[in-house]
């Protein structure tokens, strides 16, 4: 397996290329959704930079505050980043956490919508299909960098992980759950469901409902997948990512229920 696409002295890694492809395809589908919602499709391209920058920074902060077991094993703890602050921007050291990307992107969108007098919740509905498509494509990149694999397994769809990428204690184990593939397929299923939901119930959906539905679906999937994940992030002995997604699932689910609960007549 090659590491990437060579262009002279430049190596474009497959993981980075697939993330870039996911972002580009996500932007295209969100631009189509923007037009369907009555927005100028170019609004997606104005949002691209702030969402990317703040989403990336948020993801980096989340990783630094909640490093995974593999990062801790390499000495990349939160304390390490406090004593080596330049490593914060050394993105090739350590990693990123999607919960932080979600928080950072939401804050950037909130600021953008307030500044430009645009409806925040309507914009989240426009972005939701693009986010989930980007996740579906981007996760495939983890096949090439051999990250985001799960517990050992002998199922027919097991994947081989090179010894150099195995976690401590699993050096002699060859085959694992393709956790990245599970998340990619679930994201793709969520995309089709969201697009169907947006068209089938367009008359009764309130602004923000589609985004809340995305949060419910993604949080539920991620909560379950954390049971299979080896390289978890522990805070005081608790899987912090699993807790985060459990909270998001409950809050988004309650939000949808309160928006559409039956009105009792007096």
N, C-alpha and C positions, 0 to 999 in steps of 0.2 A: 504494500500500500504506500503510495507516494504521499509526502506531506502536503503537497499543494501544486500549484501551477507556476512553473518557472518562466519568468520573462527577463532573460538575460541574468543579471546579478540579483534581480528582485524575485523573492519567493512569496506568492500569494497563497496563504494557507487555506485549505478547503473549509475549515471551520469559519474563518473570517469571511470567505466568499459566500458561504451559505447564509450567514447572518446578514450580510449586505443584501443578498438576494431576497431574504425574508423581509427586510425593511422596505426594499423597493416594491415588492409585490404587495405588501401591506399598505403602502402609501397609495398604490394604484386602486386597490379595492376601496379604500377609505375615500379617495377622491370621487369614485363613482357613487358611494353612499352619500357624500356631501351634496352632490348634484341632486340626488333623489330627495334629500331633505330640504332642498331650496337654498343651499349655500353655494357660493362660488367654489368650484373644485380646487382653485388655486390656494384656498385657505389651508389645505393640507400641507402644501409646500412652505407656507409661512410658518406653520407649526413644526415642521420637520426639525429645524435646528434646535429650538428651545426644548422640545420634548426629548430629542436625542441627547443633548448635553446634560439636562437635569436628570433624565432617566439613568444615564450612565453614572453620573455622580452619586445619585441615590443608591444605585446597585453596588457601587464601590464602598460607600459608607456602610451599607448593610453587611457586606462581607467583612469589613474591618471590625465592626462591632460584634459580629457573630461568625467568626471563622469556622470553616469546616474542620473535621478531624484530620484530614490530610494536610491542611494548612498548618494546623497546630503542631502536627508531627514534624513539619519542616521549620518550626520556630516562628511561623507567621501569625503570632497572636495579636490581640488588640494592643497589648503592651509594646510589642515590637514596632507597630506603626506610630505609637506615641514617641518612641525614642528614635525612630527613623522616619520622620515626616515626609521626606522626599519619596519614600516608597509608596505613599498614597497615590501619587500620579504615575508611578511605574506600573502601568496596567498589566504588564507581562508577569508581574510578581503577584501571586495570590489569585484572586478571582473576583466574581461579582455575584450579587444575590438579587433574584427577581423581585422579592418583596420591596426592596429599596427602589428598584426601577419603577415599580408601580406607584409608590409614594412620591418619588421625585417627579415623575411624569404628571401625576395628578396635580401637584402643586404648581408646576409650570403651566399646565392648562388652565388652572384656576386664575393665575395671574394674567395670562394672555386674554382670557375671556373678560375679566374685569377691566383690563386696560382698554380693550377694543369694544366694550359694551356688547358682548356676544353671549348667547345662552350657554352656560357651562354644561348643563346636563344634555342638551341636544348635541353638543360637540362630542361628548363621551359616546353617545350612540353611533355617531359617524365613525369614530376611531375604533370601536370595539371589534368589528370584523377584521380590520387591518391588523390589530394587535394579535389576535388569535391566529391569523394566517402567518404573520411573521414568526410567531412561536412555533407553529407547525413546521415551517421550513428551516428555521434556525436550529432547532433541536437536532436535525439530521447531522449537523456539523459535529455533534458530540460522538458520532461514529468514527470520525476521522481522527479526533484527538483523544479518543478512548476515555472519555469522561462520562459521568452520569450513567454508570451501569449499576445494576442492583445486586441483590444477593446471589450467591452461587446457585446454579440450576442445571439440570440435565434435560430440560424441555427441548423439543425439536428446534425452536427458534433461538436457542442459546447463542451467545456470541463469545468468541475467544478474545481475551484481553492479554496483551503482551506483558511479560513479567515486570517490565519497567514501569507499568502504569497500575500495578496491583497495590492495594492498600496493605499496610503492615498487618501480618497475621494471615494473609491470604496469598502468600507468595507461591504456594504449590497448587492453588486452585486455578483451573484453566478457563472455565465457562461460567457466564453470569447472565442475569436477566438484562435484556436491552432496554433499560429504563427510559432512555431518550426516545426510543421508538414508541413505547407506550404513550409517552406524553405527546409526541408528534401526532400519532393517530387519534388520540383523544381530542387534541386541539383541532384537528381537521374535522372530526365529527361535530365539535362545538361550532365550528364555522358554518357548516351547512345548517345546523339547527338554528343558529342566530339569524341567518339570512332568510330561512323559512319563517321564523317567528316574526321578523320585521315586516314581512309581506302578508302573512296570513292574518295577523292581528293588528294591522296598521291603524285601524280605527280606534282601538281601545288602549293601545300602548301610550303611556305618558313619556315625556322626555326623561331619559335616564334609565328607563326600564330595560332597554337592550343591554346597556352596560352593566346593570345590576345582575341581569341574567348571565352575562359573561362571567362576572365575579363568582356567582354561585357555581357555575359549571367548572370553572378553572380551579377554584378553591377546593371543591369536592374531589376533583381528580388528583390534585397535588397532595391533599391530605392523605388519600389512600396510597398514593405512590411512595410517600415517605416511609411507609411500613416496609417497602422493599429496598429502600436506599441504604447503601453502606456508608457513604461519605456524608454523614449528617452534621448539622451544626448544633452543638450543645451549649446551653446557657443554664448554669446551675443544675446540670444533669438533665435538662429538659430539651427536647427537640424543638427549637424555637421556630423553625419554619413550619412545622406541623401545627404548632399552636397558632401561629399567625394565620394560616389558611383556615383553621377551624373558626377563628374569630371572624374572618372575612366572610366565610360561608354563612355563619349565623346572622351577622349584621346585614349582609346583602339580602338574605332570605327574608328576614323580618321587614326590611325596607320594601321589598316587593309585596309582601303580604299586606302591610299597612296601606300601601298605595291602592290596592285592589280588593280590600276586604269588603264584604257586603255591608251596605248602609242600612242600619236598622231603623225602621219607621217608628216614630213615637205614637 
